[in-house]
């Protein structure tokens, strides 16, 4: 039993703003080296589904949507697009969406179809799993831009929850996280702490404390994840408000 044990966080303190992935990416057009490329690849890997979902809203054929998504990643990772990034408009989300719109407009203007297998995909994008995931999405009548922001926010939450799960598992408390994660969002609270306490072998007071700690850790990790996609600490709060509104 680990009543007093807390998992070691993989995120930084909310008061600490380190060199973020996007900060590194913004320098990729001015500096050469594997660090910036690896940072950009990691961000693309994390947020590929909002991009695929946006493309898929405009393209009826899943294979064509896959090709366009992979080609977009190929061009983004080639750095010629990254070099145009404006640090004064430093949200990775907004930057990627702008590039994606220009890319699709150019593709349709040239009226040429991409040949499947013509390029090596820099990001692992399995067509079947991508389309299966897209098919599970509810039929939405929102504009593609709103859908993109919502999927981006959902992808951010998925990454935050995955990081928390890894932290708790590393501390030997994976079962605790699995049982308490339902109380992270929407203000959920157990009708009776006694049942949860019995399941986890804790006191009711310890369960209340564990839920409070988990929510606090979630907020800190969420802030840190957002910080990876903006260029300054001043932008974090605004981006958080935007993504929460997209989820509403």
C-alpha positions, 0 to 999 in steps of 0.5 A: 500500500502506498498511501503517502506515495505520489508519482513523479511527474513527467511534466515541469512545474506550472511556474517553469517555462522551459524551451518547448518543442515549438520553440525549438521548431520555430528555430528550425528554419534558421538553425540546422541540427537533429534537435529541431527536426526531432521536435517537429516530428514529435509534434506532428506525430502527436497531432496527426489526427486533427489534420487527417480529420480536417482533410477528410472533411474536404476529401471523400476518398479515404485513400486520397485523404491519406495521401494528402495528409502524408504529403502535407507532413512530408512538406512540413518536415522538409523544413522549407515551410517551417522556415516561414514561421512567424514567432510573433504568431507562435501557436503551432495549432494555428500555424499548422492549420494555415499551412494546411489550408494553403497546401490543400488549395494548391493541390486542388488548383493544380488538379493533380492526384497524388499517387499512392506510395509515391512518397515515403511517409514521414509519419506512421499513418495507417489508412485503415486505423485512421479511417476507422477512427474517423468513422467512429466520430459523430456526424458533425455539422460544424465548419472544418476549422471548428472540427480541427480545433476540437480534435486538436483539443481532444488530442491534447487531452489524450496526451495528458492522460497518457502522460499521467498514466505513465507517471502513475504506473512508474510509481507503482500506482497504475491501478489507482490511476485506472480507478480514479481517472473517471473523476478527472473531467466534468467534476465527477465525484463518487457517490460514496468514497467508501466503495472506492476506498475499499477497492484501492485499500485506502481510507476515505480521506486518502481517496479524497486526497488522491482525487485532489492530487490527480486533478492537480497533476492533470492541470499541471500536465495540461498546462505543460502540454499546451506550453509545447505548442506556443512560443511564450508563457504569455500565450499559455492561458489564451490557448487553454481557454481556446481549447476548452471552448472548442471542447465545450 
